Amino acid sequence: MLTFNTLVGVCFLYVIMLFLVAFVADKRARRSKVRFLSSPMIYTLSLSVYCTAWTFYGAVGYAARSGLEFVTIYLGPTLVMIGWWWFLRKLVRVGRSQRVTSIADLVSSRYGKSNLLGVLVTLIAVIGTTPYIALQLQSVTLSFAVFARDRSAGWVIPDLEQTAIWVAGGLALFTILFGTRNLDVNERHHGVVTAIAVEAVVKLVALMAVGIFVVWGIGGGAQGISAAMNEAIQAAPEGAWSLQGGRWVGLTFLSAAAFLTLPRMFQVLVVENVDERQLATASWAFPLYLFLMSLFVIPIAVVGLAILPKGENPDLFVLTLPLYFERDGLAMLAFLGGFSSATSMVIVASIALATMVSNHIIMPLWLSTRLGVDASEYRDARQILLSARRLSIVGILALGYFYYRISGGGAALAAIGLISFAGVAQVLPAMAGGLFWRGASRSGAVAGLITGFVIWAYTLFLPSFGEAGVMSASMLADGPWGIAALRPQALFGVDGLDPVVHALFWSLILNCSVFVSVSLLSFPSPLERLQAAQFVNVLDQSGPARGRSFNAATSEDLLVMAQEIMGSDQAQAWFQAQAEQQGKQGYLPDTTPDFIGRLERELSGLVGTATAHAMIGQILGGTTVSVDDLLAVADETQQMLEQTSQLEAKQLELTTTARQLSEVNEKLTQLSIQKDAFLSQISHELRTPMTSIRAFSEILRDGGANDPEAAARHASIIHDESVRLTRLLDDLLDLSVLENGQVQLYPRREVMRDVLDRAIAATSSVIDQEKMHIHRNRSDEGVALYTDTDRLAQVFINLISNAAKYCDAKDKRLAIRVRQRGGRLQVDFVDNGSGVPLESQSMIFEKFSRLSDQAAAGGAGLGLAICREIMDKLDGSITYLPGQSGAAFRVTLPIGTQSPFGRTWPSDINHL
Amino acid sequence: MRSPREPLFLARQSYRRRRVEDAARLLPLLGVVLFLLPLMVGGAIGNVRLAFVFSSWFFLILFAMLLARHLGRDSEQQSTGPQSKPVRPSEDPAGTR
């Protein structure tokens, strides 16, 4: 027979075992034998602090009341865990790289190491968690009471309040012993975590043992359970077992959010995490744990409903069922399971809260009393920190106990689980926004948190005290001052929702919108932006980017301070390692920005980011270069970068100009060469006739030609040569006038046929002399022109006489074809000679270019050059046309764009 | 935000790993869909829906385990933590692998 003393005795033994486990684990950890302790399984099991007594006992009660809905409390965390790659991985990575000590520290660190945010989150966490701790105390005392009630004959009825105070005291002792035994830079508690893992196993084994006993021992296997369930559904009030969409979705989301933001969950998930491998394993192992925990909940509930007398508290079915069948051992196990659930939650929660309270409230207060002091004043920092932790733990447990006393441990307390979840879930927007959105700002986070918290308190927390509490019945029914839109449980007229879902909906929606809109409107401080970049990009960067520079050597002061906080051995070892990294001997590394950054991170693992930042700031004092200065430097850099790019652009421009210049220069050089060549050519051309003129005129002067016939011949040679000279000079003059653009054009109307006729008439002497036939199609030539036809005729004369002179065919023929193509007039001159060789085709339009030495032809080689200039002036062109039967030239002229009065289209003119 | 120098196309192994990561990202979405399905049917919870919720839950866990084996193996090599010495299977006393 189970007596109260046995129960207390077993309980005591169990606690002693836990102490031993924690002690051994701590000892092993100190000897760096952490391999076993950091195994993924221990980590996974430690996550089970999620399953508190509320879930251990309460899940069955929940299932007895509303069926399957209890499972939402486990589905949320399952979704979070299997989605670890998406969210948790980043969270844990940030937690590790920033040495985050608590959720308040995470939020404070993300938003520019703001202590205001740290305090806010701490307050929310304390307010949300204290009732929850009270709930655990209640569950332990209630389970004691169950034993007491059934066996009251042989038992001393225990004083429930005294039980609670004993439990709270014992928990405080355990937590202080193992939670604040050492100040670890990583804020990890191997002893506690291992003890929690053991408790997790006890919880699971106990619940499954009861479940197996219920299903196969008394429930009659799967069929029996199924029948019992149908019976329970029939017996239950209408709609209790149907799924309510709002609650199903809302509670799943709520449990997922709370899983991330509950201080105790953050402690085991992020702070106690050693490496990512743990997370990978936990991603499936922890959902499996939850799965097993909830597997037997419904069977226990339905069998309990069927067998136990009406009016029995379904929350305690796990205990009462084995007791009803007098299975004392099983009942004992179940009791230990519940006890484990309660104690593990309280231990971790109080450690997490104590860290937050001491780092964000006590330490900043203590620091503010020591403004402007040197490092030696930190002499007692470590002791103060430890005392702060211990005091906080005692304080939090005392708070939980008093809450339990004041609330009276009634049904109001049982409902506190979801209310607490909803409270801490208010941190989610600031946390998730901080991890994924660089634009999330401190002001936004503060505003969002306050909004969410106030609405949560107004719509859920305060009403939860019932009508006797803060809010009167009339206020709940009609709203404050009779304003219906402000009814706490039907805000803005939304009254179709379950109170929890209603509060969750409004608080989170308004929290998010305020957070986002204030973030959008505000401008973050430089430090915030720095931190934001580090948080959001944590998966990409290998090392943190931060910088500060210091003038004074304050390394020693830093060491003094670090010794006080980290402990001398640890601090010295760390400083030595840092110095070694810098390539120095001894304990004093240079105070490089990198070193300061690492020291700050190291210290923030102990005292929180904001405090560490403030402490280092105090030591470094005026020598600290603020982040604003850094940003100024960054701005300068940015400006310099911009200037550089501007310079580059200019340089590019200059290069282009230089290239253009060199091209022009080359052209000029070529022109100069051409000019020289032209001069020598021209002097040669001038010299030849001059020489013969001089020679023959000398003969005449010296009377060498007495023969009048010879004299006449000589005179005629002189005349011919001077004519040739004149012609050459005329040509030259003509060319220079044309080239300089000084030529005056005299456009007039004339038909092409007439121009050609004139040109042929002018060349008739040479044509006749060379016996050349000209083929024309006069009907094509009726095109009216408006241009300087004299100049055009000059071009034609040149081409015709060239053909006559240079065509080497025996039977010379020249075809002149006139055509219109695309608004231009083409006049082709094609002879039947051998044409111009390919290599000379590009040169024939140059001055003095003659293809042969047929000087007899009497040209100076300027004809085609003049033609080209003329055609340029007339907006036309002259080109050599390769691939014809002989030499072929094409003269192209514009038509239709001649002048205002000559602006007529060829089709019209054809009839003229 | 990946570094711009990352190549556009990957070798088969890296490609496979990326797809495993994608699957890991999508798994919670699948979970949401599965857990929402029971809502599509009205009325009281029967055996069928009970079995559905639990079996889809178990299926998700199995899937997560498969993915975690792939992802965990790789993140072990990438892990940056100071104490993240990889544990060889033979030395793992908890036998967790």
HADDOCK unambig.tbl for C-alpha pairs under 7 A between the chains (distance, minus, plus):
assign (segid A and resid 36 and name CA) (segid B and resid 93 and name CA) 6.51 0.50 0.50
assign (segid A and resid 36 and name CA) (segid B and resid 94 and name CA) 6.73 0.50 0.50
assign (segid A and resid 41 and name CA) (segid B and resid 96 and name CA) 6.45 0.50 0.50
assign (segid A and resid 79 and name CA) (segid B and resid 28 and name CA) 5.30 0.50 0.50
assign (segid A and resid 79 and name CA) (segid B and resid 31 and name CA) 6.40 0.50 0.50
assign (segid A and resid 82 and name CA) (segid B and resid 27 and name CA) 6.75 0.50 0.50
assign (segid A and resid 82 and name CA) (segid B and resid 28 and name CA) 5.99 0.50 0.50
assign (segid A and resid 82 and name CA) (segid B and resid 64 and name CA) 5.78 0.50 0.50
assign (segid A and resid 83 and name CA) (segid B and resid 24 and name CA) 6.54 0.50 0.50
assign (segid A and resid 83 and name CA) (segid B and resid 25 and name CA) 6.07 0.50 0.50
assign (segid A and resid 83 and name CA) (segid B and resid 27 and name CA) 6.46 0.50 0.50
assign (segid A and resid 83 and name CA) (segid B and resid 28 and name CA) 5.03 0.50 0.50
assign (segid A and resid 85 and name CA) (segid B and resid 24 and name CA) 6.21 0.50 0.50
assign (segid A and resid 85 and name CA) (segid B and resid 25 and name CA) 6.17 0.50 0.50
assign (segid A and resid 86 and name CA) (segid B and resid 25 and name CA) 5.65 0.50 0.50
assign (segid A and resid 239 and name CA) (segid B and resid 44 and name CA) 6.94 0.50 0.50
assign (segid A and resid 241 and name CA) (segid B and resid 44 and name CA) 5.10 0.50 0.50
assign (segid A and resid 241 and name CA) (segid B and resid 45 and name CA) 5.84 0.50 0.50
assign (segid A and resid 242 and name CA) (segid B and resid 43 and name CA) 5.34 0.50 0.50
assign (segid A and resid 242 and name CA) (segid B and resid 44 and name CA) 3.97 0.50 0.50
assign (segid A and resid 242 and name CA) (segid B and resid 45 and name CA) 5.58 0.50 0.50
assign (segid A and resid 243 and name CA) (segid B and resid 39 and name CA) 6.52 0.50 0.50
assign (segid A and resid 243 and name CA) (segid B and resid 44 and name CA) 6.96 0.50 0.50
assign (segid A and resid 245 and name CA) (segid B and resid 39 and name CA) 6.08 0.50 0.50
assign (segid A and resid 274 and name CA) (segid B and resid 83 and name CA) 6.81 0.50 0.50
assign (segid A and resid 274 and name CA) (segid B and resid 84 and name CA) 6.81 0.50 0.50
assign (segid A and resid 275 and name CA) (segid B and resid 79 and name CA) 6.85 0.50 0.50
assign (segid A and resid 275 and name CA) (segid B and resid 81 and name CA) 6.14 0.50 0.50
assign (segid A and resid 275 and name CA) (segid B and resid 84 and name CA) 5.50 0.50 0.50
assign (segid A and resid 276 and name CA) (segid B and resid 75 and name CA) 6.68 0.50 0.50
assign (segid A and resid 276 and name CA) (segid B and resid 79 and name CA) 6.52 0.50 0.50
assign (segid A and resid 277 and name CA) (segid B and resid 72 and name CA) 5.35 0.50 0.50
assign (segid A and resid 277 and name CA) (segid B and resid 75 and name CA) 6.80 0.50 0.50
assign (segid A and resid 277 and name CA) (segid B and resid 76 and name CA) 6.01 0.50 0.50
assign (segid A and resid 280 and name CA) (segid B and resid 68 and name CA) 5.08 0.50 0.50
assign (segid A and resid 280 and name CA) (segid B and resid 72 and name CA) 5.19 0.50 0.50
assign (segid A and resid 281 and name CA) (segid B and resid 68 and name CA) 6.38 0.50 0.50
assign (segid A and resid 283 and name CA) (segid B and resid 64 and name CA) 6.69 0.50 0.50
assign (segid A and resid 284 and name CA) (segid B and resid 61 and name CA) 5.28 0.50 0.50
assign (segid A and resid 284 and name CA) (segid B and resid 64 and name CA) 5.32 0.50 0.50
assign (segid A and resid 284 and name CA) (segid B and resid 65 and name CA) 5.08 0.50 0.50
assign (segid A and resid 287 and name CA) (segid B and resid 61 and name CA) 6.42 0.50 0.50
assign (segid A and resid 288 and name CA) (segid B and resid 61 and name CA) 6.36 0.50 0.50
assign (segid A and resid 540 and name CA) (segid B and resid 2 and name CA) 6.80 0.50 0.50
